[in-house]
Amino acid sequence: MNRMTIPGLVDAAAAQHGEWAFLTLDGTSRTHAQTRTAAGTMAGALAARGCRPGDRVAALLSNRVELVDLVLGCAWLGAVVVPLNTALHGRLLRMCSAPWCR
């Protein structure tokens, strides 16, 4: 894997610093190795739902560990995350998550 891609950088960091902390958010901590695993799991889940390279994936998440999983999983897959404002409701939310997002 090319080390100059996000997946390549995460792979390299997991190989070098596997048990070091990568992220701590709201009391949840992840090591580099755990982050690598979560990203791969997310990429697999997205692919199983039909997501392919170049697809856009709408994300209606606050600042949570799962958002990092989604962003990195999309990078693994070659998809693009489209973050949506968590304050959106009703018609505005439907417009933002139109058929162009999975």
N, C-alpha and C positions, 0 to 999 in steps of 0.2 A: 504494500500500500504506500502511496506517495506520502512522505512525511510533511509535505507542504499543503495538505488538505486538512480540514478539521478532523475527519476520522483518523488520518495519519498522525496528527499531533496528539490526539487522545490515546491512540494505540501506543505511541512512543512514551507518553507520560505514564501510562499504566504499566508498561514494561519496566521503566526506570524507577518509578515511585509508587508502585501499586498500592501499598498500604498507607501512604501519606494522605492527609485530608485534601480533598479536591474542593469540597463545598460544604458549608454549614448554613442552613437556612431554617429559621423558626424551630430550632432544637433538633432538626434532622441533619445528620452528617453523612457524607459519602466519601469514600476513598476514591483514588484514581481508578483502581480496578473495578470497584462497584459501579462507578460512573460509566466505564467502558461497557460493562455487562448490561446495564440499564439501557444504554443507547442502542446496543445491538438488539436487545429484546424489543424496544420500541420500533426499530426499523423493521423487524420481522412482523410485528403486529400490524404496522401500516401496510406492508407489502401483502399480508394475508387479506387485508381489506381492499386490495386493488390499487393501492397507491404506487405510482411508478416515478422514475426520474422525470423531473420537470413539472410534476403535479404541484398544486398549491394546497396547503393544509391549514385550514382556519384554526386558530387557537384562541379560545375564550377562557383564559386562565389567569389568575393573579400570580404574584411572585411566589412560586412554589417549586419544589424539587421536580415535580412532574413536567413543568415547563422546560427545564433544562433537558430532561429525558426526551421530550418532544423535539426540541431544537436540534439536539445532537442526533437523534434517530432520523430526522429528516435529512440532515447532512449526510448520514451514512447512505441513505437511499437516493440522494440527489434531488429530493423534493424541497420545496420552499415553504417556510412557515409564514403565515399571514396572521400577525397578532391582532386581535380585535379588542376594543375597549370593553372592559367588563361592565361598564355602565350602560351599554347598549341594550335596548329592549324592543320587543314587538317588531314593527315594520322596519325600523332602522337595522335591527339585527338580521332580519330576513334578507334585506337588501345586501348587506355585507357578506352574508354567507350563501349567496346565490350559487348557481351551478358551477361556477368557476373554482369552488373549493370543495374538498372532500370532507 
